[in-house]
Amino acid sequence: MATAELAGKHLVLGMTGGIACYKIAELTRLLTKAGATVQVVMTEAATQFITPVTMQALSGRPVYTSQWDGRVPNNMAHIDLSREADAIVIAPASTDFLAKLAHGMADDLLSTLCVARDCPLLVVPAMNRQMWQNPATQRNVTQLRADGLQVLGPDSGPQACGEVGDGRMLEAAATYEAIASFFSPKILAGRRVLLTAGPTFEPLDPVRGITNRSSGKMGFALARAAQQAGAEVHLVAGPVALETPWGVFREDVQTAQQMHDAVMRSVADADIFIGVAAVADWRADHASEHKIKKTAERTLPTFTFVENPDILATVAKLPHPPFAVGFAAESGDLEVHGEEKRARKNVPLLIGNLGPLTFGLDDNEVILFEASGATKLPRADKQTLARTLIAEIAKRLPEPSPIR
Ligand SMILES: Cc1cc2nc3c(=O)[nH]c(=O)nc-3n(C[C@H](O)[C@H](O)[C@H](O)COP(=O)(O)O)c2cc1C
Protein backbone atom coordinates (compact mmCIF):
# COMPACT_ATOMS: atom_id res chain seq x y z
CA MET A 1 0.00 0.00 0.00
CA ALA A 2 1.30 3.43 -0.89
CA THR A 3 1.35 6.22 1.66
CA ALA A 4 -2.02 8.04 1.66
CA GLU A 5 -3.17 6.13 -1.43
CA LEU A 6 -6.82 6.90 -0.58
CA ALA A 7 -6.23 10.41 0.80
CA GLY A 8 -9.32 12.55 0.39
CA LYS A 9 -11.65 9.60 -0.17
CA HIS A 10 -14.65 9.28 2.10
CA LEU A 11 -16.28 5.87 2.38
CA VAL A 12 -19.45 4.68 4.01
CA LEU A 13 -18.58 1.20 5.22
CA GLY A 14 -21.82 -0.73 5.65
CA MET A 15 -21.61 -3.88 7.76
CA THR A 16 -24.26 -6.60 7.77
CA GLY A 17 -24.72 -9.70 9.91
CA GLY A 18 -22.08 -12.34 9.27
CA ILE A 19 -19.07 -13.94 10.92
CA ALA A 20 -16.80 -12.04 8.52
CA CYS A 21 -17.54 -8.84 10.51
CA TYR A 22 -14.27 -9.59 12.30
CA LYS A 23 -12.39 -8.91 9.04
CA ILE A 24 -13.83 -5.40 8.89
CA ALA A 25 -11.83 -4.28 11.90
CA GLU A 26 -8.65 -4.90 9.89
CA LEU A 27 -10.17 -3.47 6.70
CA THR A 28 -11.05 -0.26 8.54
CA ARG A 29 -7.49 -0.01 9.78
CA LEU A 30 -6.11 -0.47 6.24
CA LEU A 31 -8.51 2.12 4.79
CA THR A 32 -7.76 4.76 7.41
CA LYS A 33 -4.02 4.06 7.19
CA ALA A 34 -4.28 4.78 3.45
CA GLY A 35 -5.80 8.19 4.24
CA ALA A 36 -9.51 7.46 3.69
CA THR A 37 -12.16 8.62 6.14
CA VAL A 38 -14.55 5.84 7.04
CA GLN A 39 -18.11 6.22 8.27
CA VAL A 40 -19.32 2.88 9.60
CA VAL A 41 -23.02 2.02 9.38
CA MET A 42 -24.12 -1.33 10.83
CA THR A 43 -27.30 -3.35 10.55
CA GLU A 44 -28.79 -4.58 13.80
CA ALA A 45 -27.54 -8.10 12.94
CA ALA A 46 -23.97 -6.83 12.40
CA THR A 47 -23.89 -5.46 15.95
CA GLN A 48 -24.35 -9.05 17.18
CA PHE A 49 -21.01 -10.01 15.63
CA ILE A 50 -18.78 -7.03 16.51
CA THR A 51 -19.61 -4.02 18.64
CA PRO A 52 -20.09 -0.46 17.38
CA VAL A 53 -17.57 0.50 20.09
CA THR A 54 -14.80 -1.40 18.32
CA MET A 55 -15.76 0.06 14.96
CA GLN A 56 -15.96 3.60 16.37
CA ALA A 57 -12.52 3.25 17.94
CA LEU A 58 -10.99 1.98 14.69
CA SER A 59 -12.72 4.42 12.35
CA GLY A 60 -12.46 7.40 14.69
CA ARG A 61 -16.12 8.27 14.07
CA PRO A 62 -19.39 7.50 15.83
CA VAL A 63 -21.13 4.51 14.23
CA TYR A 64 -24.71 4.65 12.92
CA THR A 65 -26.99 1.68 13.46
CA SER A 66 -30.50 3.11 13.29
CA GLN A 67 -32.45 5.40 11.00
CA TRP A 68 -34.09 6.90 14.08
CA ASP A 69 -30.70 8.19 15.29
CA GLY A 70 -31.06 11.92 16.03
CA ARG A 71 -27.38 12.83 15.70
CA VAL A 72 -27.74 14.06 12.12
CA PRO A 73 -29.20 17.58 12.47
CA ASN A 74 -32.09 17.07 10.03
CA ASN A 75 -32.56 13.46 11.24
CA MET A 76 -32.03 12.17 7.71
CA ALA A 77 -28.89 10.06 8.08
CA HIS A 78 -30.14 7.88 5.21
CA ILE A 79 -29.70 10.86 2.84
CA ASP A 80 -26.84 12.82 4.39
CA LEU A 81 -24.38 9.96 4.94
CA SER A 82 -24.24 8.95 1.30
CA ARG A 83 -24.07 12.55 -0.01
CA GLU A 84 -20.64 12.96 1.59
CA ALA A 85 -19.35 9.58 0.32
CA ASP A 86 -17.17 8.79 -2.67
CA ALA A 87 -18.48 5.22 -2.45
CA ILE A 88 -20.46 2.91 -0.20
CA VAL A 89 -18.82 -0.43 0.52
CA ILE A 90 -20.98 -3.18 2.02
CA ALA A 91 -18.65 -5.62 3.81
CA PRO A 92 -19.55 -8.22 4.75
CA ALA A 93 -22.62 -8.32 2.52
CA SER A 94 -25.04 -10.95 3.85
CA THR A 95 -27.33 -13.11 1.72
CA ASP A 96 -30.20 -11.16 3.17
CA PHE A 97 -28.70 -7.79 2.34
CA LEU A 98 -27.89 -8.77 -1.27
CA ALA A 99 -31.57 -9.78 -1.63
CA LYS A 100 -32.68 -6.46 -0.20
CA LEU A 101 -30.39 -4.50 -2.51
CA ALA A 102 -31.53 -6.45 -5.56
CA HIS A 103 -35.14 -5.59 -4.76
CA GLY A 104 -34.60 -1.97 -3.76
CA MET A 105 -35.82 -2.55 -0.23
CA ALA A 106 -35.37 0.18 2.37
CA ASP A 107 -36.41 -1.04 5.80
CA ASP A 108 -33.39 -0.01 7.88
CA LEU A 109 -30.75 2.73 7.80
CA LEU A 110 -28.18 0.87 5.68
CA SER A 111 -30.59 -0.41 3.02
CA THR A 112 -32.32 2.99 2.84
CA LEU A 113 -29.10 4.90 2.35
CA CYS A 114 -28.08 2.44 -0.41
CA VAL A 115 -31.35 3.11 -2.25
CA ALA A 116 -31.00 6.87 -1.67
CA ARG A 117 -27.32 7.04 -2.70
CA ASP A 118 -25.78 9.09 -5.49
CA CYS A 119 -22.36 7.41 -5.39
CA PRO A 120 -20.96 4.02 -6.48
CA LEU A 121 -21.85 0.93 -4.42
CA LEU A 122 -19.45 -1.96 -3.88
CA VAL A 123 -20.53 -5.19 -2.18
CA VAL A 124 -18.27 -7.84 -0.66
CA PRO A 125 -20.37 -10.99 -0.22
CA ALA A 126 -19.71 -13.32 2.72
CA MET A 127 -21.75 -16.43 3.31
CA ASN A 128 -21.95 -20.20 3.52
CA ARG A 129 -21.39 -21.97 0.18
CA GLN A 130 -25.00 -23.21 -0.05
CA MET A 131 -26.28 -19.70 0.63
CA TRP A 132 -24.00 -18.39 -2.16
CA GLN A 133 -25.01 -21.13 -4.62
CA ASN A 134 -28.70 -20.75 -3.86
CA PRO A 135 -30.42 -19.82 -7.14
CA ALA A 136 -32.09 -16.85 -5.45
CA THR A 137 -28.70 -15.46 -4.33
CA GLN A 138 -27.24 -16.01 -7.80
CA ARG A 139 -30.25 -14.24 -9.37
CA ASN A 140 -29.78 -11.34 -6.96
CA VAL A 141 -26.05 -11.04 -7.71
CA THR A 142 -26.72 -11.07 -11.46
CA GLN A 143 -29.30 -8.31 -10.91
CA LEU A 144 -26.87 -6.27 -8.79
CA ARG A 145 -24.19 -6.48 -11.49
CA ALA A 146 -26.75 -5.46 -14.11
CA ASP A 147 -27.64 -2.49 -11.88
CA GLY A 148 -24.00 -1.38 -12.04
CA LEU A 149 -22.82 -2.48 -8.60
CA GLN A 150 -19.30 -3.81 -8.15
CA VAL A 151 -19.29 -7.29 -6.61
CA LEU A 152 -15.91 -8.03 -5.02
CA GLY A 153 -15.25 -11.74 -4.54
CA PRO A 154 -16.35 -13.95 -2.96
CA ASP A 155 -13.37 -16.13 -2.18
CA SER A 156 -13.29 -19.90 -1.99
CA GLY A 157 -12.02 -22.09 0.84
CA PRO A 158 -12.77 -23.20 4.41
CA GLN A 159 -15.76 -21.47 5.97
CA ALA A 160 -16.63 -20.56 9.55
CA CYS A 161 -19.37 -23.23 9.53
CA GLY A 162 -16.77 -25.93 8.81
CA GLU A 163 -17.75 -26.43 5.17
CA VAL A 164 -15.48 -25.68 2.20
CA GLY A 165 -16.48 -23.84 -0.97
CA ASP A 166 -17.33 -20.51 -2.58
CA GLY A 167 -18.81 -17.72 -0.53
CA ARG A 168 -16.25 -16.69 2.06
CA MET A 169 -15.39 -13.02 2.17
CA LEU A 170 -12.16 -11.80 0.58
CA GLU A 171 -9.50 -11.25 3.21
CA ALA A 172 -9.23 -7.69 4.51
CA ALA A 173 -6.06 -7.02 2.48
CA ALA A 174 -7.65 -8.28 -0.74
CA THR A 175 -10.78 -6.21 -0.07
CA TYR A 176 -8.56 -3.18 0.47
CA GLU A 177 -6.77 -3.89 -2.83
CA ALA A 178 -10.06 -4.17 -4.70
CA ILE A 179 -11.28 -0.85 -3.24
CA ALA A 180 -7.98 0.91 -4.07
CA SER A 181 -8.17 -0.53 -7.57
CA PHE A 182 -11.74 0.75 -7.94
CA PHE A 183 -10.54 4.31 -7.28
CA SER A 184 -7.54 4.20 -9.65
CA PRO A 185 -7.95 5.93 -13.03
CA LYS A 186 -8.19 3.24 -15.73
CA ILE A 187 -5.42 4.64 -17.93
CA LEU A 188 -4.41 1.15 -19.12
CA ALA A 189 -7.92 -0.22 -19.72
CA GLY A 190 -7.86 -2.89 -22.42
CA ARG A 191 -4.04 -3.14 -22.41
CA ARG A 192 -2.06 -6.27 -21.63
CA VAL A 193 1.09 -5.86 -19.59
CA LEU A 194 3.84 -8.47 -19.28
CA LEU A 195 6.41 -7.86 -16.53
CA THR A 196 9.41 -9.60 -15.06
CA ALA A 197 10.43 -9.04 -11.45
CA GLY A 198 12.87 -10.21 -8.81
CA PRO A 199 16.25 -11.89 -9.17
CA THR A 200 17.08 -15.04 -11.08
CA PHE A 201 18.83 -18.06 -9.57
CA GLU A 202 21.49 -19.85 -11.58
CA PRO A 203 22.36 -23.24 -10.07
CA LEU A 204 25.94 -24.39 -9.48
CA ASP A 205 24.82 -27.67 -7.96
CA PRO A 206 21.47 -28.88 -6.52
CA VAL A 207 21.86 -26.75 -3.36
CA ARG A 208 23.98 -23.77 -4.43
CA GLY A 209 23.66 -21.10 -7.01
CA ILE A 210 24.28 -17.52 -8.05
CA THR A 211 21.61 -14.93 -7.44
CA ASN A 212 21.46 -11.19 -6.71
CA ARG A 213 19.97 -8.74 -4.24
CA SER A 214 16.85 -7.79 -6.19
CA SER A 215 13.86 -7.98 -3.82
CA GLY A 216 11.17 -7.87 -6.51
CA LYS A 217 9.42 -5.00 -4.69
CA MET A 218 9.61 -2.53 -7.59
CA GLY A 219 8.35 -5.07 -10.15
CA PHE A 220 5.54 -6.25 -7.89
CA ALA A 221 4.55 -2.62 -7.21
CA LEU A 222 4.45 -1.96 -10.96
CA ALA A 223 2.34 -5.09 -11.53
CA ARG A 224 -0.11 -3.86 -8.87
CA ALA A 225 -0.22 -0.33 -10.31
CA ALA A 226 -0.79 -1.67 -13.84
CA GLN A 227 -3.63 -3.89 -12.59
CA GLN A 228 -5.17 -0.96 -10.77
CA ALA A 229 -4.88 1.10 -13.96
CA GLY A 230 -7.16 -1.45 -15.64
CA ALA A 231 -4.57 -3.60 -17.46
CA GLU A 232 -4.55 -7.38 -17.69
CA VAL A 233 -1.26 -8.19 -15.98
CA HIS A 234 1.04 -11.22 -16.35
CA LEU A 235 3.93 -11.19 -13.91
CA VAL A 236 6.89 -13.51 -14.46
CA ALA A 237 8.62 -13.64 -11.08
CA GLY A 238 12.03 -14.91 -10.06
CA PRO A 239 12.46 -16.44 -6.58
CA VAL A 240 10.96 -13.90 -4.14
CA ALA A 241 8.75 -14.28 -1.07
CA LEU A 242 6.26 -11.55 -2.02
CA GLU A 243 2.50 -11.87 -2.21
CA THR A 244 0.99 -11.77 -5.67
CA PRO A 245 -0.78 -8.43 -6.19
CA TRP A 246 -4.55 -8.75 -6.31
CA GLY A 247 -5.91 -9.54 -9.78
CA VAL A 248 -2.45 -10.26 -11.26
CA PHE A 249 -1.58 -13.54 -13.03
CA ARG A 250 1.78 -14.76 -11.71
CA GLU A 251 4.19 -17.29 -13.18
CA ASP A 252 7.18 -18.33 -11.04
CA VAL A 253 10.56 -19.13 -12.58
CA GLN A 254 14.08 -19.64 -11.26
CA THR A 255 16.67 -19.16 -13.99
CA ALA A 256 17.23 -16.48 -16.63
CA GLN A 257 16.58 -19.07 -19.35
CA GLN A 258 13.23 -20.01 -17.75
CA MET A 259 12.35 -16.31 -17.45
CA HIS A 260 13.26 -15.78 -21.11
CA ASP A 261 11.14 -18.77 -22.18
CA ALA A 262 8.15 -17.63 -20.09
CA VAL A 263 8.35 -14.14 -21.60
CA MET A 264 8.67 -15.46 -25.14
CA ARG A 265 5.61 -17.68 -24.69
CA SER A 266 3.43 -14.69 -23.75
CA VAL A 267 4.97 -11.62 -25.38
CA ALA A 268 2.94 -11.86 -28.62
CA ASP A 269 -0.18 -10.98 -26.61
CA ALA A 270 1.38 -8.07 -24.71
CA ASP A 271 0.93 -4.37 -25.47
CA ILE A 272 3.58 -3.42 -22.92
CA PHE A 273 6.63 -5.31 -21.67
CA ILE A 274 8.39 -4.08 -18.53
CA GLY A 275 11.62 -5.88 -17.69
CA VAL A 276 12.18 -5.09 -14.03
CA ALA A 277 13.86 -8.37 -13.04
CA ALA A 278 17.57 -8.36 -12.29
CA VAL A 279 18.43 -11.13 -14.73
CA ALA A 280 21.75 -12.91 -14.34
CA ASP A 281 24.05 -12.16 -17.26
CA TRP A 282 25.84 -15.49 -16.94
CA ARG A 283 25.18 -19.04 -15.78
CA ALA A 284 27.50 -21.94 -15.04
CA ASP A 285 28.16 -23.84 -18.21
CA HIS A 286 27.68 -27.19 -16.44
CA ALA A 287 25.92 -27.13 -13.07
CA SER A 288 26.87 -30.22 -11.09
CA GLU A 289 24.12 -32.85 -10.81
CA HIS A 290 25.28 -33.74 -7.30
CA LYS A 291 26.23 -31.55 -4.38
CA ILE A 292 29.88 -30.59 -4.76
CA LYS A 293 31.78 -31.96 -1.78
CA LYS A 294 34.97 -30.82 -0.14
CA THR A 295 37.77 -33.14 -1.15
CA ALA A 296 40.54 -34.43 1.13
CA GLU A 297 43.01 -32.53 -1.03
CA ARG A 298 40.94 -29.35 -0.62
CA THR A 299 40.78 -28.86 -4.41
CA LEU A 300 38.66 -25.80 -5.13
CA PRO A 301 35.85 -26.20 -7.67
CA THR A 302 36.08 -24.14 -10.84
CA PHE A 303 33.25 -23.11 -13.12
CA THR A 304 33.11 -21.77 -16.59
CA PHE A 305 30.27 -19.43 -17.45
CA VAL A 306 28.15 -18.88 -20.52
CA GLU A 307 26.02 -15.90 -21.36
CA ASN A 308 22.29 -15.90 -20.64
CA PRO A 309 19.81 -14.60 -23.20
CA ASP A 310 19.15 -10.85 -23.02
CA ILE A 311 15.38 -10.83 -22.51
CA LEU A 312 14.82 -7.10 -23.01
CA ALA A 313 16.90 -6.88 -26.18
CA THR A 314 15.22 -10.01 -27.58
CA VAL A 315 11.76 -8.53 -26.93
CA ALA A 316 12.78 -5.21 -28.51
CA LYS A 317 14.04 -7.03 -31.64
CA LEU A 318 10.72 -8.81 -32.32
CA PRO A 319 9.05 -7.88 -35.62
CA HIS A 320 6.08 -6.37 -33.74
CA PRO A 321 7.46 -5.62 -30.29
CA PRO A 322 5.26 -4.42 -27.46
CA PHE A 323 6.14 -1.01 -25.95
CA ALA A 324 9.27 -2.24 -24.16
CA VAL A 325 10.54 -0.67 -20.95
CA GLY A 326 13.82 -1.63 -19.31
CA PHE A 327 15.26 -1.07 -15.86
CA ALA A 328 18.89 -0.45 -15.04
CA ALA A 329 20.74 -0.57 -11.74
CA GLU A 330 24.25 0.79 -12.15
CA SER A 331 26.88 1.16 -9.48
CA GLY A 332 28.02 4.53 -10.87
CA ASP A 333 27.66 7.05 -13.72
CA LEU A 334 23.99 6.23 -14.24
CA GLU A 335 23.50 9.32 -16.44
CA VAL A 336 26.06 7.96 -18.94
CA HIS A 337 25.28 4.24 -18.71
CA GLY A 338 21.48 4.67 -18.66
CA GLU A 339 21.17 6.35 -22.05
CA GLU A 340 23.87 4.10 -23.52
CA LYS A 341 21.99 1.02 -22.31
CA ARG A 342 18.64 2.29 -23.63
CA ALA A 343 20.10 2.92 -27.09
CA ARG A 344 21.95 -0.41 -27.14
CA LYS A 345 18.86 -2.38 -26.15
CA ASN A 346 16.80 -0.32 -28.59
CA VAL A 347 13.90 0.36 -26.21
CA PRO A 348 11.86 3.58 -26.13
CA LEU A 349 12.13 3.94 -22.35
CA LEU A 350 14.69 2.86 -19.77
CA ILE A 351 14.26 3.51 -16.07
CA GLY A 352 17.50 3.91 -14.14
CA ASN A 353 17.65 3.36 -10.38
CA LEU A 354 19.64 6.16 -8.79
CA GLY A 355 22.24 4.60 -6.52
CA PRO A 356 22.96 0.91 -6.10
CA LEU A 357 21.23 0.64 -2.72
CA THR A 358 17.60 0.50 -3.81
CA PHE A 359 17.55 -3.32 -3.63
CA GLY A 360 15.16 -4.33 -0.88
CA LEU A 361 14.35 -0.78 0.22
CA ASP A 362 10.78 0.50 0.25
CA ASP A 363 11.53 3.70 -1.62
CA ASN A 364 13.40 4.56 -4.76
CA GLU A 365 14.55 7.43 -6.97
CA VAL A 366 14.77 7.00 -10.73
CA ILE A 367 15.68 8.70 -13.99
CA LEU A 368 13.70 8.11 -17.18
CA PHE A 369 15.90 7.78 -20.26
CA GLU A 370 14.35 8.19 -23.70
CA ALA A 371 15.51 9.46 -27.08
CA SER A 372 14.37 13.00 -26.27
CA GLY A 373 16.40 13.18 -23.02
CA ALA A 374 16.48 12.22 -19.36
CA THR A 375 13.94 13.12 -16.64
CA LYS A 376 14.54 12.64 -12.94
CA LEU A 377 11.51 11.71 -10.81
CA PRO A 378 11.32 12.67 -7.13
CA ARG A 379 12.15 10.03 -4.50
CA ALA A 380 9.01 8.18 -3.40
CA ASP A 381 7.93 4.89 -1.89
CA LYS A 382 7.91 2.12 -4.50
CA GLN A 383 4.08 1.90 -4.66
CA THR A 384 3.73 5.65 -5.31
CA LEU A 385 6.61 5.58 -7.77
CA ALA A 386 5.02 2.60 -9.54
CA ARG A 387 1.81 4.59 -10.06
CA THR A 388 3.82 7.52 -11.45
CA LEU A 389 5.77 5.22 -13.77
CA ILE A 390 2.59 3.54 -15.05
CA ALA A 391 1.18 7.02 -15.79
CA GLU A 392 4.44 7.94 -17.60
CA ILE A 393 4.31 4.71 -19.63
CA ALA A 394 0.59 5.23 -20.46
CA LYS A 395 1.39 8.74 -21.78
CA ARG A 396 3.98 7.35 -24.19
CA LEU A 397 1.97 4.41 -25.56
CA PRO A 398 1.20 4.35 -29.24
CA GLU A 399 -2.46 3.86 -30.17
CA PRO A 400 -3.37 0.14 -30.16
CA SER A 401 -2.45 -1.33 -33.54
CA PRO A 402 -5.09 -3.45 -35.33
CA ILE A 403 -2.45 -6.06 -36.28
CA ARG A 404 -1.36 -6.79 -32.70
C1 LIG B 1 -23.69 -17.25 13.94
C2 LIG B 1 -24.31 -16.74 12.69
C3 LIG B 1 -23.51 -16.53 11.58
C4 LIG B 1 -24.05 -16.02 10.39
N1 LIG B 1 -23.22 -15.81 9.34
C5 LIG B 1 -23.75 -15.34 8.19
C6 LIG B 1 -22.92 -15.12 7.07
O1 LIG B 1 -21.71 -15.31 7.11
N2 LIG B 1 -23.49 -14.66 5.94
C7 LIG B 1 -24.83 -14.43 5.84
O2 LIG B 1 -25.28 -14.03 4.77
N3 LIG B 1 -25.62 -14.61 6.90
C8 LIG B 1 -25.14 -15.06 8.07
N4 LIG B 1 -25.96 -15.26 9.15
C9 LIG B 1 -27.38 -14.92 9.01
C10 LIG B 1 -27.59 -13.42 9.08
O3 LIG B 1 -27.04 -12.88 10.24
C11 LIG B 1 -29.10 -13.16 9.01
O4 LIG B 1 -29.60 -13.53 7.73
C12 LIG B 1 -29.46 -11.72 9.30
O5 LIG B 1 -30.86 -11.57 9.20
C13 LIG B 1 -28.78 -10.75 8.35
O6 LIG B 1 -29.26 -9.45 8.63
P1 LIG B 1 -28.72 -8.18 7.87
O7 LIG B 1 -28.65 -8.50 6.41
O8 LIG B 1 -29.74 -7.12 8.17
O9 LIG B 1 -27.43 -7.82 8.46
C14 LIG B 1 -25.43 -15.75 10.33
C15 LIG B 1 -26.23 -15.94 11.47
C16 LIG B 1 -25.67 -16.42 12.62
C17 LIG B 1 -26.55 -16.61 13.82
PDBQT file of the ligand as one rigid body, heavy atoms in Angstrom, charges set to zero:
ROOT
HETATM    1  C1  LIG A 501     -23.691 -17.254  13.939  1.00  0.00    +0.000 C 
HETATM    2  C2  LIG A 501     -24.306 -16.736  12.687  1.00  0.00    +0.000 A 
HETATM    3  C3  LIG A 501     -23.515 -16.526  11.578  1.00  0.00    +0.000 A 
HETATM    4  C4  LIG A 501     -24.054 -16.021  10.394  1.00  0.00    +0.000 A 
HETATM    5  N1  LIG A 501     -23.225 -15.815   9.336  1.00  0.00    +0.000 NA
HETATM    6  C5  LIG A 501     -23.754 -15.341   8.192  1.00  0.00    +0.000 A 
HETATM    7  C6  LIG A 501     -22.925 -15.116   7.073  1.00  0.00    +0.000 A 
HETATM    8  O1  LIG A 501     -21.711 -15.313   7.113  1.00  0.00    +0.000 OA
HETATM    9  N2  LIG A 501     -23.490 -14.659   5.942  1.00  0.00    +0.000 N 
HETATM   10  C7  LIG A 501     -24.831 -14.426   5.838  1.00  0.00    +0.000 A 
HETATM   11  O2  LIG A 501     -25.282 -14.035   4.769  1.00  0.00    +0.000 OA
HETATM   12  N3  LIG A 501     -25.623 -14.609   6.901  1.00  0.00    +0.000 NA
HETATM   13  C8  LIG A 501     -25.143 -15.064   8.069  1.00  0.00    +0.000 A 
HETATM   14  N4  LIG A 501     -25.962 -15.260   9.149  1.00  0.00    +0.000 N 
HETATM   15  C9  LIG A 501     -27.385 -14.916   9.014  1.00  0.00    +0.000 C 
HETATM   16  C10 LIG A 501     -27.593 -13.420   9.080  1.00  0.00    +0.000 C 
HETATM   17  O3  LIG A 501     -27.038 -12.878  10.240  1.00  0.00    +0.000 OA
HETATM   18  C11 LIG A 501     -29.101 -13.163   9.009  1.00  0.00    +0.000 C 
HETATM   19  O4  LIG A 501     -29.599 -13.533   7.730  1.00  0.00    +0.000 OA
HETATM   20  C12 LIG A 501     -29.458 -11.721   9.296  1.00  0.00    +0.000 C 
HETATM   21  O5  LIG A 501     -30.860 -11.574   9.202  1.00  0.00    +0.000 OA
HETATM   22  C13 LIG A 501     -28.777 -10.753   8.348  1.00  0.00    +0.000 C 
HETATM   23  O6  LIG A 501     -29.259  -9.449   8.634  1.00  0.00    +0.000 OA
HETATM   24  P1  LIG A 501     -28.719  -8.176   7.865  1.00  0.00    +0.000 P 
HETATM   25  O7  LIG A 501     -28.653  -8.501   6.414  1.00  0.00    +0.000 OA
HETATM   26  O8  LIG A 501     -29.741  -7.116   8.170  1.00  0.00    +0.000 OA
HETATM   27  O9  LIG A 501     -27.432  -7.817   8.462  1.00  0.00    +0.000 OA
HETATM   28  C14 LIG A 501     -25.431 -15.746  10.334  1.00  0.00    +0.000 A 
HETATM   29  C15 LIG A 501     -26.226 -15.945  11.465  1.00  0.00    +0.000 A 
HETATM   30  C16 LIG A 501     -25.673 -16.425  12.624  1.00  0.00    +0.000 A 
HETATM   31  C17 LIG A 501     -26.548 -16.609  13.823  1.00  0.00    +0.000 C 
ENDROOT
TORSDOF 0
